[in-house]
Amino acid sequence: MIGAGPAGLAAAVAAASAGASVTVIELCDDIGGRGIVSGGNIHLGGGNALQARLGIEDTPDAVFADWVRHDLPESRFCDRDLVRAYADHSVETYEFLAEHGVRFIDTPTAVKLDVKSVGPQSVPRVFRCEEWPVAEELALRESGRNGSGLVRALERSARRLGVVFRLGHRMTRIAPGPEGQPQIVEGTAPDGAFAITARRGIVLATGGSTGNVNFRRIFDPRLTEEYQQVGAPVAPQTGDGEIAAMAYGASLWGTAAQTAGTCLVMAKTHHIGCRWGYKRLKYRTDSPHFPRAGATGLTVSDWQNVILVNQAGKRFWNEEEEDQAFFDAAMGYCRREGAPDGGGPIWAIFDADAVAREGWTPEPPHVDPQYFARGDTLSELVANLDNPYQSAPLDRAALAETVARYNCFVAEGVDRDFGKPQPRYPIARPPFYAAWATPMIHDSLAGLRIDGGARVIGLDGAPIPGLFCAGESHGGFPQHGLGRSVLFGRLAGLGAARREG
């Protein structure tokens, strides 16, 4: 198994339960991938035991019908074979998780909060894991990281079944065996190079490609280097699995899903002044990942307190919105030498009064000096802004004009450019601040082509012997959350275990 996130863990437990000897290599120094800092929402239906206890009637056919709907971006580009496998294996996947210690919130008082109506579902199918109770084993020291209950439970079960984890190991190549089929996993580790021969099969569960700039631009050329990957301090999404499989002729699949709705892929930065400011992840100073994150960020509670400008120093949209139009405007063409496709950095501009209203402390560890600047004048602010993704300094005159124009809108009570509702606060009292507020990339919704048994499919339409894939590394089923990862991870593990060596 390559990758110890939700998909890799499910594959490892399933394979070991079927009698296989399992080794999991993992790039990071802990297991769980991004799943360990997720909200723990798992989309599984079909009439499972939890649905039955809550009085929710469901069937596999109803699941299938919902996930082939043409009128929703999540289902429009689904591979029907994968949807059928997902529908038919949802109940047994729920049972598999429960058997291996995953607990779901199902108390009467929690149902309204934790049984969601998210995505294409005619009845509730998204349930939340209980958070892992051991604080020292959490990746973030804050509540709500319920995905920890999934990955730690599966890790415990995997270790009990004899699964071997090799952390800090990065796969760099899958080499052929004696018959020319992918069989040997090669890579690097802290103590040097390694090579592991897989007697039955290899499961790729490397977590997607959002952290690989060149790879993600296959789907959308605008996604240049300034757009950071959500969760990168915990688990970088390198695209290693996809690249290794493509060397054997693997096909990419469901690529339209990656660009069908950027709001499914992009996320607005809510913790500004730091490199990774996804609204549902805040890296507190007591997190083991804080040294990589660098700052907690300043959490915006009211977008009336800032304006957002592009790398040229101009506003581009209503700051209170975060829909498709907002992301398209943020990524709009903004000329910069050598990188014409991306929109460039987005900066939140505000003043001392905004700091007081928000109750911010605009100093480290709340802000990262590379992603934050201050100045007693706007000109000084521009001079102090030094960021690796800002290819040229902000235009002083343009920024001054933008602020002056916005202050006029505040005086009038009307935003004549972008319709921000009743702009309330001028940007007038020094010091002035610029904080990184560039949108982030969230999900990998396209990847390798697999069949209903999680076998990787080549460009010729045939399975590649011994190669399986699950999680965000595969395409054809662009579901947000952990359901697709654990379901196809389990199928991949079973397929590898049952394959003759």
Disulfide bonds with the S-S distance in Angstrom:
none
